[in-house]
Amino acid sequence: MSVMTMVYLLEYSIFDVFRTGLLRRVICILPFLRELRMQILKNRRIRMLPAPFAFLLFPLVIQCLQCIPSVLTAYMRTAFWLVWLYVMHTHIAEKTHEEIKELYTRFAWIFVLVHTAGCLYAWNRYSGNGDWTGMYENRNMTVSLSMSSAALCLFLRERTPGISCVLMCSSLLFAFRTGSRMAAVLSIVLLYALLRERPKLIAVLPVLVCLPMPASWNRLVSDGSSAGLFRDTWQIGIRLFLERPLLGHGMHTAYYYTFVENSGGWGWGTHNSWLVILAENGLIGASCYAVFFTSVFRKIRSGLKDPSVRTWYRNCLILLVITAVNAGAESFLFSPGNVMSLPFWFTVLCICEDRA
């Protein structure tokens, strides 16, 4: 799990020399085949993903057949995503709550430390547009990873409150350094969650004025153009959804219809994972996701009622909310294998498997 997390974080960054994505596929396939071999040799029933994932079979598998020209790419992406889920699940399957919590803390440490070290190393790295991008190619990815890192610091406070606080502030600084308006939105979500837990923190709010965040706040309150709170590029997802509102165009086809079939047309994608779900899967496929997320939320609500595990489930909820809100500005939350989706899906896996 540790190696897989590091590889996913480093691939497609300035540390990735080959930029082929081959390494992350290898580190998924090898443990996947080893696990299957062990299950077969021991005559055991092949381990399956948690039951709620069955609701995703229709959009992830069946709806890949809707666009024949892109069907091979669609199934390859789905296959590698399911393999990643399966391998990560093998580490937490049949574990107690404390063991899952320990594994999640290890995941959080690796994610936060690798991201922090990479951003510090690339402190003076900017894109052609003048945006600070850290160790990745675009600020959207850097903002998403930085805010996920800040949320993951919540899981580190139990043992190292001081260090986790420094790391959280560093992650927020990285997010605001990009000048992204989503950094302002997500910081409000995170601060709201922290203030509900510890109202005394309201005394430190004036410090925010001193942070290098003017660009983020200015973009947040600017007009409704593509540089404001609403994006012109959302029209792509809306247009595709309205063309086939019931079944959509098929899983993993937003890229195909946006860039391949429509070459020279739209060039920035939808920048909205929720619109991608609607455009690719329609109302029927999206309803499968709705049922899946409802089952996850019920598990969280049940955990919040138990004082012994309430803090852990509360932190999981905060992370899921932050990544779900950020999904309104990027197209990769449900993209198989994308590093931006790792915290979201590993958290969901742990919640579904936790028997606390």
Disulfide bonds with the S-S distance in Angstrom:
none
